[in-house]
Amino acid sequence: MQDKLNKLYADKWKCLKDNAFKGACNPLLIKVTDEYIEADIKVVIYGQETAGWNKDLCDDFSMEYLLNDYEAYLGNDKAYFDDRDGCYAHSKKRIKRKNKRVFWNRRGFKFFTEQLKVDSDGKSVAFLWNNLSKIGKASKSGKATKCIAELEDKHFNVLKGEFEILKPNVVIFFTGPSRDSIIEEKLEAKIEQFFSSNYKRKQLAKVVFKDKNILGVRTYHPGHRCTAKVRQERYQEIINKIIDKIRAVI
């Protein structure tokens, strides 16, 4: 699986670097874990933007460096984040900031990783993280500029290839309705309303892929303003749908 991802990235790497410009950050490159490869239920959780991931694309960061950084960041690797050499990448402050962000704490990613490992009916569950925008702004968060989006579309259009390689059973999009067109275009999916749901499509939607065995759910980004009770109820409905999916997997 990782070899296929590496080839996908490597085939586009030189062209991306040749067209790099200041203001775009380095791309988010996925490094799969053994846990994910071996899991009964593979879950990928998508966010919106990369929020200045690994500084500027014009900086001399290798593919290997970015892959290893993804692995350490996702796994909160304490040995990696040890402040050695005063390097930004290895700063303990960086991981502390991560764990305070709503995408990663119990308003988002952490809630699902904890809850699904409890409610998995004895099946192993593993998680990866991805973003709809693989390249974002280098200096700050927010939606990628038109120039950065065009750079990705022309020279690093890997979202569909990643999806086909990762072969998830469950996909959760913390992207909100404003990114639905990106999901439909880049992942060749359709956004529909759940028939057995009291939620409006903008609140909670079904993402239908060509492979009908994949459960796709799109909801608001964890930073969306609502009460904790409202969020909890919406998340519980997602959990229930995923549990039904888990029970259907032999």
Secondary structure, DSSP 4 states (H G I P E B T S, - for coil): -HHHHHHHHHHHHHHHHHT--TTBBPP------HHHHH-SEEEEEEES--SSTTSBTTS---HHHHHHHHHHHHHT-TTT-S-GGG-GGG-HHHHHHHHHSTTTSTTTHHHHHHHHHHSSTT--EEEEEEES-SS-BSSS-SSPPHHHHHHHHHH---HHHHHHHH--SEEEEES-GGGHHHHHHHS--EEEE-TT-SS-TTTEEEEE-SSTTSEEEEE--TTS---HHHHHHHHHHHHHHHHHHHHH--
